[in-house]
């Protein structure tokens, strides 16, 4: 009987140690745009890889992402690793009314 109790205790401890997190749909969408812009900026500006750039733009199209929003993120901030700069550029774009509604 002790091994079953031990297994139950270990299992319940594993559940308790894993924090539950919630990510809003807007935050998930924003991260998709940020990731796409970062990948495109890397492929286009740093790697100068035309084929990779074309595949990434195709991914943007396949996901039905707003091309203007992606372009704004690519060209609207200098440092794509700076989350605050990306958020500022994205919020400015969204508030300008040029984003799809």
C-alpha positions as CSV (number, residue, x, y, z in Angstrom):
1,X,0.0,0.0,0.0
2,X,2.9,2.4,0.6
3,X,4.1,2.5,-3.0
4,X,0.7,3.6,-4.2
5,X,0.6,6.4,-1.6
6,X,4.1,7.5,-2.6
7,X,3.1,7.7,-6.2
8,X,0.1,9.7,-5.4
9,X,2.1,12.1,-3.3
10,X,4.8,12.6,-6.0
11,X,2.1,13.1,-8.6
12,X,0.2,15.7,-6.5
13,X,3.5,17.5,-5.8
14,X,4.2,17.7,-9.5
15,X,0.9,19.3,-10.1
16,X,1.3,21.8,-7.3
17,X,4.8,23.0,-8.5
18,X,3.7,23.8,-12.0
19,X,2.3,27.3,-12.0
20,X,-0.8,27.9,-14.1
21,X,-0.4,30.8,-16.5
22,X,-2.9,32.5,-18.7
23,X,-2.0,34.3,-21.9
24,X,-4.7,36.5,-23.4
25,X,-5.6,36.0,-27.1
26,X,-4.4,39.6,-27.8
27,X,-1.0,38.8,-26.2
28,X,-0.7,35.6,-28.2
29,X,-1.6,37.5,-31.4
30,X,1.0,40.2,-30.6
31,X,3.7,37.6,-30.0
32,X,2.9,36.0,-33.4
33,X,3.4,39.4,-35.1
34,X,6.6,40.1,-33.1
35,X,8.0,36.7,-33.9
36,X,7.2,37.1,-37.6
37,X,8.8,40.6,-37.7
38,X,11.9,39.4,-35.9
39,X,12.3,36.4,-38.2
40,X,11.8,38.5,-41.3
41,X,14.2,41.2,-40.1
42,X,16.8,38.6,-39.4
43,X,16.4,36.8,-42.7
44,X,16.2,40.0,-44.8
45,X,18.6,42.4,-43.0
46,X,21.2,40.2,-41.3
47,X,21.3,37.0,-43.3
48,X,20.3,38.5,-46.7
49,X,18.6,35.2,-47.5
50,X,16.1,35.8,-50.2
51,X,14.7,32.3,-50.2
52,X,14.1,32.3,-46.4
53,X,12.6,35.8,-46.6
54,X,10.2,34.6,-49.3
55,X,9.2,31.6,-47.2
56,X,8.6,33.8,-44.1
57,X,6.5,36.2,-46.1
58,X,4.5,33.3,-47.3
59,X,4.0,32.3,-43.7
60,X,2.7,35.8,-43.0
61,X,0.2,35.4,-45.9
62,X,-0.8,31.8,-44.8
63,X,-1.6,33.1,-41.3
64,X,-3.5,36.0,-42.8
65,X,-1.5,38.5,-40.8
66,X,-1.7,42.2,-41.5
67,X,1.3,42.9,-43.8
68,X,1.3,46.6,-42.8
69,X,1.6,45.7,-39.1
70,X,4.5,43.4,-39.8
71,X,6.2,46.0,-41.9
72,X,5.7,48.6,-39.2
73,X,7.4,46.3,-36.7
74,X,10.3,45.5,-39.0
75,X,11.0,49.2,-39.9
76,X,9.4,51.0,-36.9
77,X,11.9,50.1,-34.3
78,X,15.7,49.7,-34.3
79,X,16.1,46.8,-32.0
80,X,13.8,43.8,-32.5
81,X,15.1,42.1,-29.4
82,X,13.8,45.0,-27.3
83,X,10.3,44.0,-26.2
84,X,9.5,47.6,-25.1
85,X,10.5,49.1,-28.4
86,X,8.4,46.5,-30.3
87,X,5.4,47.1,-28.0
88,X,5.7,50.9,-28.5
89,X,5.9,50.6,-32.3
90,X,3.0,48.2,-32.4
91,X,0.8,50.3,-30.1
92,X,1.6,53.4,-32.1
93,X,0.6,51.5,-35.3
94,X,-2.6,50.1,-33.8
95,X,-3.6,53.6,-32.4
96,X,-3.0,55.3,-35.8
97,X,-6.1,53.5,-37.2
98,X,-4.2,51.9,-40.0
99,X,-4.6,48.4,-38.5
100,X,-7.3,46.1,-39.7
101,X,-10.4,46.2,-37.6
